[in-house]
Amino acid sequence: RRQRQMCIRDSYFTIRDFHLYDTFWVMVLPFSVMVYNMIVARTFFDSSLPKDLLDAAQIDGCGNLRFFFSIALPLSKAVIAVIALYIAVAQWNSYFNALVYIRSENLKPLQLVVRNILITNQSLVGAGDGMAAQEAMRLANLMKYAVIIVTTVPIMCMYPFVQKYFSQGVMIGAIKG
């Protein structure tokens, strides 16, 4: 527990020192690179792109960056789509980072707004008694279910576009061959 508190404190000071606190970029930059995604991408590039392709490109005068952007990236649409989906879902479901690093109301993400709505509804339910309490509980449950639907619809709309790459990208990126 103490180690986790130190980690959160250190990340807070790092974000503050880079002047990312209470900006849009605090939700994008620090948490967009994940070790698991890097391992999946590296395994994909090692197992899917033949070494002969790099050798042929170098013989033709292609440098490493040009090879990456002109040849490797177009051939790796599947793993890029999978990693993009992983990052999008992780960021979409994250509210703790916004809770810690964002104070402006206009920068708060949907998940934090939803959390505040649910907490407010839960506190209103405990205020009444008898039939009023039952009605308040019913309305709070309806609000909770509506909020769950609203927050899952964007990811559900994005998934069909990425689904055709998903199984291929996960399998190729995860198998060491």
C-alpha contacts under 8 A as a table, 3 or more apart, distances in Angstrom:
res1	aa1	res2	aa2	distance
1	R	4	R	5.21
1	R	5	Q	6.36
2	R	5	Q	5.13
2	R	6	M	6.31
3	Q	6	M	5.10
3	Q	7	C	6.22
4	R	7	C	4.99
4	R	8	I	6.25
5	Q	8	I	5.20
5	Q	9	R	6.10
6	M	9	R	5.00
6	M	10	D	6.02
7	C	10	D	5.15
7	C	11	S	6.16
8	I	11	S	5.18
8	I	12	Y	6.08
9	R	12	Y	5.07
9	R	13	F	6.32
10	D	13	F	5.18
10	D	14	T	6.15
11	S	14	T	4.98
11	S	15	I	6.09
12	Y	15	I	5.23
12	Y	16	R	6.11
12	Y	101	Y	7.51
13	F	16	R	4.97
13	F	17	D	5.99
14	T	17	D	5.10
14	T	18	F	6.27
15	I	18	F	5.22
15	I	19	H	6.34
15	I	20	L	5.37
15	I	21	Y	5.98
15	I	26	V	7.33
16	R	19	H	5.06
16	R	20	L	5.96
16	R	21	Y	5.29
17	D	20	L	7.67
18	F	21	Y	7.99
20	L	23	T	5.57
20	L	24	F	7.91
20	L	25	W	6.29
20	L	26	V	5.20
21	Y	26	V	6.27
21	Y	101	Y	5.58
21	Y	102	I	6.59
22	D	26	V	7.05
22	D	101	Y	5.87
22	D	102	I	4.37
22	D	103	R	5.88
22	D	104	S	6.59
22	D	107	L	7.71
23	T	26	V	5.72
23	T	27	M	7.99
23	T	102	I	7.00
23	T	107	L	7.30
24	F	27	M	6.07
24	F	28	V	7.20
24	F	107	L	6.59
25	W	28	V	4.97
25	W	29	L	5.75
26	V	29	L	6.03
26	V	30	P	6.45
26	V	101	Y	7.05
27	M	30	P	6.98
27	M	31	F	6.92
27	M	91	Q	7.68
27	M	97	N	7.15
27	M	98	A	6.97
28	V	31	F	6.29
28	V	32	S	5.94
29	L	32	S	5.64
29	L	33	V	7.93
30	P	33	V	7.27
31	F	34	M	7.11
32	S	87	I	6.56
33	V	37	N	7.48
33	V	38	M	7.64
34	M	37	N	5.45
34	M	38	M	6.47
35	V	38	M	5.05
35	V	39	I	6.25
36	Y	39	I	5.15
36	Y	40	V	6.28
37	N	40	V	5.07
37	N	41	A	6.13
37	N	83	I	6.14
38	M	41	A	5.12
38	M	42	R	6.03
39	I	42	R	5.12
39	I	43	T	6.06
40	V	43	T	5.24
40	V	44	F	6.13
40	V	79	V	7.85
40	V	170	V	7.79
40	V	173	G	4.61
40	V	174	A	5.66
41	A	44	F	5.00
41	A	45	F	6.21
41	A	79	V	6.54
41	A	80	I	7.88
41	A	173	G	6.01
42	R	45	F	5.16
42	R	46	D	6.08
42	R	173	G	7.58
43	T	46	D	5.07
43	T	47	S	5.98
43	T	172	I	7.84
43	T	173	G	5.32
43	T	174	A	6.68
43	T	175	I	7.30
43	T	176	K	6.44
44	F	47	S	5.36
44	F	48	S	5.62
44	F	49	L	7.81
44	F	79	V	7.16
44	F	172	I	5.78
44	F	173	G	4.17
44	F	174	A	7.35
45	F	48	S	5.49
45	F	49	L	5.57
45	F	72	A	7.86
45	F	76	S	7.90
45	F	173	G	7.94
46	D	49	L	6.25
46	D	50	P	7.83
47	S	50	P	7.47
47	S	172	I	7.64
47	S	176	K	6.95
47	S	177	G	6.20
48	S	172	I	7.41
49	L	53	L	7.20
49	L	72	A	7.31
50	P	53	L	5.55
50	P	54	L	7.36
51	K	54	L	5.34
51	K	55	D	6.37
52	D	55	D	4.92
52	D	56	A	6.01
53	L	56	A	5.19
53	L	57	A	6.18
54	L	57	A	5.06
54	L	58	Q	6.10
54	L	67	F	7.17
55	D	58	Q	5.12
55	D	59	I	6.20
56	A	59	I	5.14
56	A	60	D	6.37
57	A	60	D	5.11
57	A	61	G	6.47
57	A	62	C	5.19
57	A	63	G	7.81
57	A	67	F	6.90
58	Q	61	G	4.96
58	Q	62	C	4.80
58	Q	63	G	6.35
59	I	62	C	7.25
62	C	66	R	6.09
62	C	67	F	6.15
63	G	66	R	5.33
63	G	67	F	6.03
64	N	67	F	5.07
64	N	68	F	6.15
65	L	68	F	5.04
65	L	69	F	6.20
66	R	69	F	5.23
66	R	70	S	5.60
66	R	71	I	7.71
67	F	70	S	5.32
67	F	71	I	5.25
67	F	72	A	6.33
68	F	71	I	5.77
68	F	72	A	4.73
68	F	73	L	5.89
69	F	72	A	6.24
69	F	73	L	5.36
69	F	74	P	7.48
70	S	73	L	6.58
70	S	74	P	6.81
71	I	74	P	5.81
71	I	75	L	6.48
72	A	75	L	5.28
72	A	76	S	6.29
73	L	76	S	5.16
73	L	77	K	6.95
74	P	77	K	6.10
76	S	79	V	5.68
76	S	80	I	6.30
77	K	80	I	5.17
77	K	81	A	6.04
77	K	165	Y	7.47
78	A	81	A	5.25
78	A	82	V	6.33
78	A	165	Y	4.58
78	A	166	F	6.67
78	A	168	Q	6.42
78	A	169	G	4.58
79	V	82	V	5.07
79	V	83	I	6.12
79	V	165	Y	7.40
79	V	166	F	7.75
79	V	168	Q	7.87
79	V	169	G	4.37
79	V	170	V	6.90
79	V	172	I	7.85
79	V	173	G	6.63
80	I	83	I	5.18
80	I	84	A	5.98
80	I	169	G	7.82
81	A	84	A	5.05
81	A	85	L	6.15
81	A	162	V	6.04
81	A	165	Y	6.38
81	A	166	F	7.01
81	A	169	G	7.61
82	V	85	L	5.09
82	V	86	Y	6.22
82	V	162	V	7.23
82	V	165	Y	6.83
82	V	166	F	5.38
82	V	169	G	5.99
82	V	170	V	6.75
83	I	86	Y	5.01
83	I	87	I	6.14
84	A	87	I	5.19
84	A	88	A	5.97
85	L	88	A	5.05
85	L	89	V	6.08
85	L	159	Y	7.68
85	L	162	V	7.34
86	Y	89	V	5.37
86	Y	90	A	6.13
87	I	90	A	5.09
87	I	91	Q	6.03
88	A	91	Q	5.25
88	A	92	W	5.85
89	V	92	W	4.96
89	V	93	N	6.08
89	V	155	I	7.03
90	A	93	N	5.41
90	A	94	S	6.19
91	Q	94	S	5.11
92	W	111	Q	7.32
93	N	111	Q	6.65
94	S	97	N	6.63
94	S	98	A	7.58
94	S	111	Q	6.95
95	Y	98	A	5.29
95	Y	99	L	6.11
95	Y	109	P	7.46
95	Y	111	Q	5.52
95	Y	112	L	5.28
96	F	99	L	4.87
96	F	100	V	6.27
96	F	112	L	7.99
97	N	100	V	5.22
97	N	101	Y	5.90
97	N	102	I	7.85
98	A	101	Y	5.21
98	A	102	I	5.09
98	A	108	K	6.54
98	A	109	P	7.12
98	A	112	L	7.07
99	L	102	I	6.09
99	L	103	R	7.71
99	L	112	L	6.98
102	I	107	L	6.93
102	I	108	K	6.59
103	R	107	L	7.75
103	R	108	K	7.58
104	S	107	L	5.51
104	S	108	K	6.70
105	E	108	K	5.50
108	K	112	L	6.33
108	K	113	V	6.96
109	P	112	L	5.61
109	P	113	V	6.61
110	L	113	V	5.06
110	L	114	V	6.07
110	L	151	T	7.57
111	Q	114	V	5.01
111	Q	115	R	6.13
111	Q	151	T	7.43
112	L	115	R	4.97
112	L	116	N	6.25
113	V	116	N	5.14
113	V	117	I	6.24
114	V	117	I	5.04
114	V	118	L	6.20
114	V	147	V	6.67
115	R	118	L	5.20
115	R	119	I	6.19
116	N	119	I	5.13
116	N	120	T	6.08
117	I	120	T	5.15
117	I	121	N	6.13
118	L	121	N	5.11
118	L	122	Q	6.10
118	L	140	A	7.90
118	L	143	M	7.89
118	L	144	K	6.49
119	I	122	Q	5.13
119	I	123	S	6.29
120	T	123	S	5.23
120	T	124	L	6.28
121	N	124	L	5.08
121	N	125	V	6.29
121	N	140	A	5.57
122	Q	125	V	5.23
122	Q	126	G	6.88
122	Q	140	A	6.87
123	S	126	G	5.56
123	S	127	A	6.90
124	L	127	A	5.34
124	L	128	G	7.65
124	L	136	A	7.36
125	V	128	G	6.48
125	V	133	A	6.16
125	V	136	A	5.34
125	V	137	M	5.49
125	V	140	A	7.05
126	G	129	D	7.94
126	G	133	A	7.21
127	A	133	A	7.41
128	G	132	A	5.85
128	G	133	A	4.62
128	G	136	A	7.69
129	D	132	A	5.85
129	D	133	A	4.66
129	D	134	Q	7.71
130	G	133	A	5.38
130	G	134	Q	6.56
131	M	134	Q	5.07
131	M	135	E	6.18
132	A	135	E	5.13
132	A	136	A	6.04
133	A	136	A	5.00
133	A	137	M	6.03
134	Q	137	M	5.02
134	Q	138	R	6.18
135	E	138	R	5.05
135	E	139	L	6.18
136	A	139	L	5.12
136	A	140	A	6.01
137	M	140	A	5.02
137	M	141	N	6.16
138	R	141	N	5.17
138	R	142	L	6.23
139	L	142	L	5.00
139	L	143	M	6.08
140	A	143	M	5.04
140	A	144	K	6.12
141	N	144	K	4.97
141	N	145	Y	6.25
142	L	145	Y	5.22
142	L	146	A	6.13
143	M	146	A	5.09
143	M	147	V	6.08
144	K	147	V	5.17
144	K	148	I	6.26
145	Y	148	I	5.07
145	Y	149	I	6.36
146	A	149	I	5.19
146	A	150	V	6.22
147	V	150	V	5.05
147	V	151	T	6.15
148	I	151	T	5.31
148	I	152	T	6.27
149	I	152	T	5.32
149	I	153	V	6.12
150	V	153	V	5.60
150	V	154	P	7.81
151	T	154	P	6.82
152	T	155	I	5.64
152	T	156	M	6.18
153	V	156	M	4.99
153	V	157	C	6.05
154	P	157	C	5.07
154	P	158	M	6.28
155	I	158	M	5.03
155	I	159	Y	6.15
156	M	159	Y	5.32
156	M	160	P	7.40
157	C	160	P	6.53
157	C	161	F	7.92
158	M	161	F	5.80
158	M	162	V	6.85
159	Y	162	V	5.20
159	Y	163	Q	5.67
160	P	163	Q	5.00
160	P	164	K	7.50
161	F	164	K	7.11
162	V	165	Y	5.64
162	V	166	F	6.13
163	Q	166	F	4.81
163	Q	167	S	7.26
164	K	167	S	7.05
164	K	168	Q	7.63
165	Y	168	Q	5.47
165	Y	169	G	5.76
166	F	169	G	5.27
166	F	170	V	6.07
167	S	170	V	5.31
167	S	171	M	6.09
168	Q	171	M	5.38
168	Q	172	I	6.07
169	G	172	I	5.30
169	G	173	G	5.79
170	V	173	G	5.27
170	V	174	A	5.86
171	M	174	A	5.30
171	M	175	I	6.11
172	I	175	I	5.69
173	G	176	K	7.89
